[in-house]
Amino acid sequence: MAERSAAGAEAVLRDTVLWAAALVRHFPELAEELAPVRRSPVGPAPAGPHPGAGELLRQERREALLLEQRHGLAVPGHGAAPIRLHVSDCIRDVTDGVVELEEAVHARLGLPRPPRAGVTDRLRRIVALLDGVAAHPDLARHVRDEVRRMARRCARTLGEAETVVRVAGRCPWCDSVSLRAFPDRRAVLCVNPACVCADPVCGCQDDPAYRHLWREAEWPELADASGASTEEMAAAMDDANGPDATACTDRTADTTRPDGTNHTDGTNHTDDTTRTEETAC
């Protein structure tokens, strides 16, 4: 039991690091999406200044300065393109969430209030404290859940799609042709929601959203049981743009975790396809 608890705690911390890295990578990209520059492919001659252009320009500069001061982001340029409110809302949500999360971690660990910093710097400081966070399982799960939520919101706002590649063979537990390679995670998952194994303490026993997952070290065992080959699995990880690859857009529901579990029922899976409400995988 103690070993299972330790393994679970390690998985939580590992997932936190993965989601934090994704958030650090994507958050700066929100600034580019905030006020995209619109250009005509024909390239018409520039029109004369609009009567209210001066005031609009001053207002945009004030908003850009406020965003840079509060969120550490600089809006790339200004002009007639409107600010995308859903992107602005995402920036504010992530910024406030990271600030509150770091302050909560410091308070729980008995540390002084953290100094002001940008979102990416705060995330790196949170990751640096994970060894201390691990001593508090409830705090570790809260940190993981919040970082995951914010990373997924960034990905949805940016319209990012996750690549999924079909893998030959059948799942050793449900005997379904539902094995899929997820190159971004370098893992193979069974996407059949009815898949239940024989382990009485496995999450599939009481969580209908759970997904069995095999990481790279477990591929030989999976290959022996499924009829697939480790070479094919490795090739699938490197063949994200191949004919068997599809894009799975996480835009309508926060579903799949890095550990392979699924925390909502917003995803509908069948033996041959994995699909969200928008895109078939």
matplotlib code that plots the C-alpha trace (Angstrom):
import matplotlib.pyplot as plt

x = [0.0, 2.9, 4.6, 1.4, 1.0, 4.6, 4.1, 1.0, 2.8, 5.6, 3.1, 1.4, 4.7, 5.8, 2.5, 2.9, 6.3, 4.9, 2.0, 4.1, 6.5, 3.6, 2.2, 5.6, 5.8, 2.3, 1.6, 3.9, 2.1, -1.1, 0.3, 0.7, -3.0, -4.3, -4.3, -3.3, -2.4, -4.7, -3.1, -4.7, -3.0, -3.6, -1.8, -4.1, -2.8, -3.1, -6.3, -6.3, -6.4, -9.8, -11.2, -11.1, -7.8, -5.8, -8.0, -8.2, -4.4, -4.0, -6.5, -4.7, -1.4, -2.9, -4.3, -1.0, 0.9, -1.5, -1.1, 2.6, 2.6, 0.1, 0.9, 4.4, 3.2, 3.8, 1.1, 2.9, 1.8, -1.5, -3.9, -7.4, -7.4, -9.6, -8.3, -9.6, -11.5, -11.3, -7.5, -7.5, -9.7, -7.3, -4.3, -6.0, -7.2, -3.8, -1.9, -4.2, -4.2, -0.4, -0.1, -2.7, -1.1, 2.4, 1.1, -0.8, 2.3, 4.4, 1.7, 1.4, 5.2, 5.7, 7.6, 7.5, 5.2, 6.9, 8.2, 6.5, 7.4, 6.0, 4.0, 6.8, 9.2, 6.5, 5.9, 9.6, 9.7, 6.7, 8.4, 11.5, 9.4, 7.8, 10.1, 8.5, 5.1, 5.4, 5.2, 1.6, -0.4, -3.5, -1.4, 0.5, -2.8, -4.1, -1.0, -1.2, -4.8, -4.5, -1.4, -3.1, -6.3, -4.4, -2.2, -5.3, -7.0, -4.0, -4.0, -7.7, -7.3, -4.5, -6.4, -3.7, -4.3, -2.7, -1.5, -2.7, -1.3, -3.0, -1.0, -1.6, -2.6, -5.3, -5.4, -4.4, -7.2, -10.3, -9.1, -10.1, -8.2, -8.1, -4.4, -3.2, 0.2, 0.4, 3.8, 3.6, 3.6, 5.6, 3.1, 0.5, -3.1, -6.1, -8.9, -11.8, -13.9, -15.2, -11.7, -11.4, -8.4, -8.0, -6.2, -8.7, -6.9, -6.6, -8.5, -10.5, -12.5, -14.3, -13.5, -15.3, -13.0, -9.8, -7.5, -4.9, -1.4, 1.9, 5.0, 8.1, 9.7, 6.5, 6.3, 8.0, 5.4, 2.6, 4.0, 4.1, 0.5, -1.0, 0.7, 2.2, 5.9, 8.1, 9.6, 6.1, 5.4, 8.6, 8.0, 4.5, 6.1, 8.3, 5.6, 3.2, 2.6, 2.2, -0.9, -2.2, -1.9, -4.9, -5.2, -7.2, -8.4, -8.8, -11.1, -14.5, -13.5, -10.5, -10.3, -7.0, -4.4, -0.6, -1.0, -3.6, -6.7, -9.7, -11.5, -14.7, -17.0, -16.9, -14.9, -16.7, -14.5, -15.2, -13.0, -11.8, -11.9, -11.2, -13.0, -13.8, -16.9, -15.0, -12.3, -11.9, -8.7]
y = [0.0, 2.3, 1.6, 2.4, 5.7, 6.6, 5.7, 7.8, 10.8, 10.5, 10.4, 13.6, 15.4, 14.1, 15.3, 18.7, 19.2, 18.2, 20.5, 23.4, 23.0, 23.1, 26.3, 28.0, 27.2, 28.3, 31.3, 33.8, 32.8, 34.3, 37.8, 37.1, 36.0, 38.9, 41.5, 39.8, 42.1, 42.0, 42.3, 42.2, 39.8, 42.3, 45.1, 48.1, 51.6, 52.8, 54.7, 58.1, 58.2, 57.6, 60.6, 58.6, 56.8, 58.9, 58.2, 54.5, 54.3, 56.0, 53.5, 50.5, 51.8, 52.1, 48.6, 47.2, 49.0, 47.6, 44.1, 44.4, 45.7, 43.2, 40.1, 40.5, 40.4, 42.9, 43.1, 42.9, 46.1, 48.0, 49.1, 48.4, 44.7, 44.3, 42.7, 39.2, 39.1, 35.3, 35.5, 38.5, 36.5, 33.5, 35.7, 37.2, 33.8, 32.2, 35.1, 35.4, 31.6, 31.3, 34.1, 32.6, 29.1, 30.3, 32.2, 29.2, 27.0, 29.4, 29.7, 26.0, 25.5, 28.3, 30.4, 34.2, 35.7, 35.4, 38.5, 39.9, 38.2, 37.2, 34.0, 31.9, 32.9, 32.1, 28.7, 27.8, 28.8, 26.5, 23.6, 24.3, 23.8, 20.5, 18.4, 20.3, 20.1, 16.3, 16.1, 17.3, 15.0, 17.2, 20.3, 18.3, 17.2, 20.8, 22.2, 19.5, 20.1, 23.9, 23.8, 21.3, 23.4, 26.5, 24.7, 23.2, 26.5, 28.0, 25.1, 25.5, 29.2, 28.7, 26.0, 23.4, 19.8, 16.7, 14.1, 10.5, 7.5, 4.1, 1.1, -2.4, -5.2, -5.5, -4.2, -7.1, -6.2, -5.6, -7.3, -4.2, -2.7, 0.5, 1.1, 4.6, 6.2, 9.7, 11.1, 14.2, 12.0, 9.2, 6.7, 4.2, 4.3, 2.1, 4.5, 2.1, 3.5, 0.0, -1.4, -3.0, -4.9, -7.6, -5.5, -4.8, -1.5, -0.1, 3.1, 1.5, -0.4, 2.6, 5.5, 5.1, 7.9, 6.0, 5.0, 2.3, 3.7, 2.1, 4.2, 3.4, 1.1, -1.0, -1.4, -4.8, -6.2, -4.6, -5.9, -9.5, -9.3, -7.3, -8.8, -5.4, -4.7, -2.2, -1.1, -0.1, 1.8, 3.7, 4.5, 5.8, 8.2, 9.6, 9.5, 12.1, 13.3, 9.9, 8.5, 6.9, 10.1, 12.3, 15.5, 15.4, 18.8, 19.4, 22.4, 21.4, 19.5, 19.0, 15.3, 13.4, 13.6, 13.1, 9.8, 8.6, 9.1, 11.1, 13.2, 14.0, 12.0, 14.6, 12.2, 9.5, 6.5, 3.5, 0.5, 2.1, 5.8, 8.2, 11.5, 14.6, 16.7, 18.3, 16.1, 12.3, 10.7]
z = [0.0, 0.9, -2.4, -4.3, -2.4, -3.2, -6.9, -7.0, -5.4, -7.9, -10.8, -9.5, -9.4, -12.8, -14.3, -12.6, -14.2, -17.6, -17.4, -16.1, -19.0, -21.4, -19.7, -19.8, -23.5, -24.5, -22.3, -24.1, -27.4, -26.1, -26.6, -30.3, -30.5, -28.4, -31.2, -34.5, -37.4, -40.4, -43.8, -47.2, -49.6, -52.4, -50.6, -51.3, -50.8, -47.2, -46.5, -44.8, -41.0, -39.5, -37.5, -34.2, -35.0, -32.6, -29.6, -30.5, -30.7, -27.3, -25.8, -27.3, -26.0, -22.5, -22.6, -23.9, -21.1, -18.5, -19.9, -19.8, -16.2, -14.8, -16.8, -18.2, -21.8, -24.5, -27.3, -30.7, -32.4, -32.5, -35.1, -36.4, -35.3, -32.3, -29.1, -28.8, -25.5, -25.1, -25.3, -22.9, -20.4, -20.7, -19.9, -16.9, -15.7, -16.0, -14.5, -11.5, -11.1, -11.1, -8.6, -6.2, -6.6, -5.8, -2.7, -1.6, -1.9, 0.1, 2.8, 3.2, 3.3, 5.8, 3.4, 3.1, 0.4, -3.0, -4.8, -7.8, -11.1, -14.5, -15.0, -16.4, -13.6, -11.0, -12.6, -12.5, -8.8, -8.1, -9.9, -7.8, -4.6, -5.6, -3.4, -0.4, -1.9, -2.2, 1.6, 1.4, -0.9, -1.0, -1.9, -4.6, -6.2, -6.0, -7.7, -10.4, -11.0, -11.2, -13.5, -15.7, -15.9, -16.9, -19.5, -21.1, -21.2, -23.0, -25.5, -26.2, -26.6, -29.1, -30.9, -30.4, -31.5, -30.1, -32.5, -32.2, -34.1, -34.5, -33.2, -34.4, -32.1, -29.5, -25.9, -23.6, -21.2, -23.4, -26.6, -28.6, -31.5, -29.5, -28.9, -29.8, -29.6, -28.2, -29.4, -27.3, -24.2, -25.7, -24.4, -25.7, -24.4, -24.8, -25.7, -25.2, -22.3, -21.5, -20.9, -17.4, -16.2, -13.6, -11.0, -8.2, -7.2, -10.7, -11.4, -14.1, -11.5, -10.1, -12.6, -16.0, -17.3, -16.6, -19.5, -19.3, -20.3, -21.2, -21.0, -23.0, -20.4, -20.5, -24.3, -24.5, -22.1, -24.1, -27.3, -26.0, -24.8, -27.7, -30.8, -31.7, -31.8, -29.9, -33.2, -34.5, -31.3, -31.5, -35.1, -34.3, -31.8, -34.6, -37.3, -36.1, -39.6, -41.2, -42.8, -39.6, -37.6, -36.8, -34.8, -31.6, -30.6, -26.9, -27.4, -25.9, -22.7, -20.5, -20.8, -21.1, -18.4, -19.0, -17.0, -19.4, -17.3, -18.4, -15.9, -17.7, -20.0, -22.7, -25.0, -26.9, -27.8, -29.9, -30.8, -34.1, -33.4, -30.6, -31.0, -29.2, -29.9, -32.8, -34.2, -34.8, -33.7]

ax = plt.figure().add_subplot(projection="3d")
ax.plot(x, y, z, "-o")
ax.set_aspect("equal")
plt.show()
